[in-house]
């Protein structure tokens, strides 16, 4: 019997992952705006409601907004160990992800087991003086018997050689990557992947399908149209770059609130 893996891009780096009755949400920005940053389009979709856990990559303000995290009061926040004390000081349930260990999420049932582990991310640009600066990505693994499905949420990162080994860390090929394809504004800042770099990462890691994130959603006040159209370029450019650099990887370019699903298992 097959199971369904479903992902919903809420916008920016917020993605809801549903598999085997378990719901995870990455870097939740769940309000109309995020601090001073403006969100293009309507309010975020409610696909994140009922999440069993939060996958938090790092504490930059566009990824770790306290008000949004508090909208998920019952969900543990799986984060880098150095970031957990900060989460707890804000009344959140932080869970440190130790390297090389899998953490079970939800209860194992006949539909299978869902586990999460951290993977490295390199994002040292613009360290914050008032928050810890631990940065990780996440691997999500569903298993039932000999069947496996793997989702890789990269978090903000630059490319590094060991990315090619991520399937070995998962114990199975990466079925879907949630890969950032832009930085802030029309210029790519340090510690981020652009569309071509993101496509090369997918090629090197043997990723089967990829959803571009970290694009097309947030802008500074008055910056949406400078230059005109810049917010739409990264996702489209990523699809073109995948066709060139990783033709075996399927591009899944979503609009905010849009979902994509694929059967996994037998």
C-alpha positions in Angstrom: 0.0 0.0 0.0 1.4 3.4 -0.9 1.6 6.5 1.3 1.4 10.1 0.1 4.0 12.7 0.7 2.4 16.2 0.5 4.2 19.5 0.7 2.6 23.0 0.9 4.6 26.1 0.3 3.2 28.7 2.7 5.8 31.3 1.4 9.4 32.3 2.0 11.0 29.3 3.8 7.8 28.1 5.4 6.8 24.7 4.1 4.3 22.2 5.5 5.3 18.5 5.1 2.6 15.9 5.5 3.4 12.2 5.5 2.0 9.1 7.4 -0.3 11.3 9.5 2.5 13.5 10.7 2.7 17.2 9.9 5.9 19.2 10.1 6.4 22.9 9.3 9.7 24.6 8.5 10.7 28.1 9.7 7.2 29.3 10.3 6.2 32.8 9.3 2.5 32.6 9.8 1.2 36.2 10.0 0.3 38.7 7.4 3.7 40.4 7.7 7.0 39.6 9.5 8.1 42.5 11.6 9.1 45.3 9.2 9.0 42.9 6.2 6.0 43.0 4.0 4.4 39.9 2.5 3.3 40.0 -1.1 -0.2 38.7 -1.6 -2.8 37.6 0.9 -2.5 36.2 4.4 -0.7 32.9 4.7 -2.7 29.7 4.3 -3.6 27.7 7.4 -2.0 24.5 6.2 0.3 24.6 9.2 -2.4 24.2 11.8 -2.1 21.0 13.8 1.6 20.6 13.2 3.4 17.9 15.2 6.8 19.7 15.2 8.6 22.7 13.9 11.9 22.4 12.0 13.8 25.6 12.7 16.9 26.2 10.7 18.3 29.3 12.4 17.3 32.5 14.3 17.4 35.2 11.7 14.2 37.3 11.9 12.8 36.0 8.6 13.0 32.4 9.9 12.4 32.6 13.6 9.6 35.0 14.4 8.5 34.6 18.0 4.8 35.5 17.4 4.5 32.9 14.7 6.3 30.2 16.8 3.8 30.9 19.6 1.0 30.1 17.2 2.1 26.5 17.4 2.2 26.1 21.3 2.1 22.3 21.4 4.7 21.7 18.7 8.3 21.0 19.8 10.8 23.1 17.9 13.6 21.0 16.6 16.6 23.2 16.4 20.4 23.6 16.7 21.5 22.9 20.3 22.9 26.4 20.8 19.6 27.9 19.9 17.4 25.9 22.3 18.1 28.1 25.4 16.9 31.2 23.5 13.7 29.3 22.5 13.0 28.3 26.0 13.5 31.9 27.3 10.7 32.8 25.0 8.4 30.2 26.4 8.9 27.8 23.5 9.5 24.0 23.6 13.0 23.7 22.1 14.4 20.3 21.3 18.1 20.1 20.5 19.0 17.9 17.5 22.3 16.2 18.2 24.4 15.4 15.1 24.1 11.8 13.8 20.9 11.1 15.8 17.4 10.6 14.5 14.5 12.0 16.5 11.0 10.3 16.1 8.1 12.6 15.5 4.5 11.4 16.1 3.7 7.8 16.9 4.8 4.9 14.6 1.8 3.3 13.1 1.0 0.9 10.3 1.5 3.9 8.0 5.2 4.0 9.1 7.6 6.0 11.2 8.7 9.6 10.7 12.1 10.7 11.9 14.1 13.9 11.7 17.9 14.6 12.0 20.0 17.7 11.5 22.4 18.2 8.7 25.1 20.9 8.3 24.3 24.3 6.9 26.9 27.1 6.3 25.3 30.5 7.0 27.8 32.7 8.9 27.0 36.0 7.2 25.3 38.7 9.2 25.6 37.1 12.7 23.2 38.5 15.2 24.5 40.1 18.4 21.2 39.4 20.3 20.4 35.8 19.3 22.5 32.6 19.1 23.7 31.9 15.6 23.4 28.1 15.3 22.4 27.0 11.8 21.3 23.6 10.5 19.3 21.9 7.8 16.9 19.0 8.4 16.4 15.6 6.9 12.9 14.1 7.3 12.8 10.3 6.8 9.6 8.2 6.5 10.1 4.4 6.7 7.8 1.4 6.6 9.6 -1.9 6.3 12.0 -1.6 3.4 10.3 1.5 2.0 11.8 5.0 2.5 11.1 8.6 1.6 13.4 11.4 2.3 12.9 15.2 2.4 15.8 17.6 2.8 15.0 21.0 4.1 18.3 22.9 3.5 17.7 26.0 5.5 19.7 29.1 4.6 23.2 27.9 3.5 25.9 28.3 1.0 27.2 25.3 -1.0 29.7 23.1 0.7 31.3 19.8 -0.5 29.7 17.4 1.9 26.3 18.2 0.4 27.0 15.5 -2.1 26.9 13.0 0.9 23.4 13.8 2.2 21.8 10.7 0.8 24.3 8.6 2.7 23.3 10.4 5.9 19.6 9.6 5.1 20.3 6.1 4.2 18.2 6.6 1.0 18.1 8.9 -2.0 16.6 12.4 -1.4 13.1 12.3 -2.9 12.5 16.0 -2.4 14.6 19.0 -1.5 13.3 22.3 -0.2 16.1 24.4 -1.6 16.5 28.2 -1.1 17.1 30.0 -4.4 17.5 33.6 -3.4 18.7 36.0 -0.7 17.4 39.4 0.3 16.2 41.7 -2.4 17.4 41.6 -6.1 21.0 41.0 -5.1 22.3 37.7 -3.7 23.9 38.2 -0.3 26.5 36.0 1.3 25.5 32.7 2.9 22.7 32.0 0.3 22.3 30.0 -2.8 21.2 31.5 -6.1 19.2 29.5 -8.7 22.2 28.1 -10.5 24.0 27.2 -7.3 20.9 25.6 -5.9 20.5 23.5 -9.1 24.1 22.3 -8.8 23.5 21.3 -5.2 20.6 19.2 -6.4 22.7 17.6 -9.1 25.6 16.8 -6.7 23.3 15.3 -4.1 21.2 13.3 -6.7 17.9 14.9 -5.6 14.9 13.6 -7.4 12.6 16.6 -7.1 13.0 20.1 -5.7 10.8 22.9 -4.4 12.4 26.3 -4.6 11.9 28.4 -1.4 13.2 31.7 0.0 11.9 33.8 -2.9 8.9 35.7 -4.2 7.3 36.4 -0.8 8.9 39.0 1.4 10.2 42.5 0.7 11.2 45.6 2.5 8.7 48.5 2.6 8.7 50.1 -0.8 11.1 47.5 -2.3 8.6 45.3 -4.1 9.0 47.0 -7.5 12.7 47.9 -7.4 13.6 46.7 -10.0 10.3 45.6 -11.4 9.8 41.9 -11.5 12.8 40.9 -9.3 10.6 38.9 -7.0 9.5 36.5 -9.7 12.8 35.7 -11.2 14.5 33.2 -8.8 11.9 30.5 -8.9 11.6 30.5 -12.7 15.4 30.7 -13.1 15.8 27.7 -10.8 13.6 25.6 -13.0 15.7 26.6 -16.1 18.9 25.9 -14.2 17.7 22.4 -13.1 17.0 21.5 -16.7 20.6 22.4 -17.6 22.5 21.1 -14.5 20.3 18.4 -13.0 17.9 17.1 -15.8 17.1 14.1 -13.6 15.6 16.4 -10.9 12.0 17.4 -11.3 11.4 21.1 -10.6 8.3 21.8 -8.4 7.8 25.5 -8.6 4.8 26.4 -6.4 2.9 29.6 -5.6 2.4 30.5 -1.9 -0.4 28.3 -0.6 0.0 25.7 -3.3 0.6 22.0 -2.5 2.2 19.1 -4.4 2.0 15.5 -3.5 3.5 12.3 -4.6 3.0 8.6 -3.6 5.8 6.9 -1.7 6.2 3.3 -0.8 4.5 0.5 -2.6 
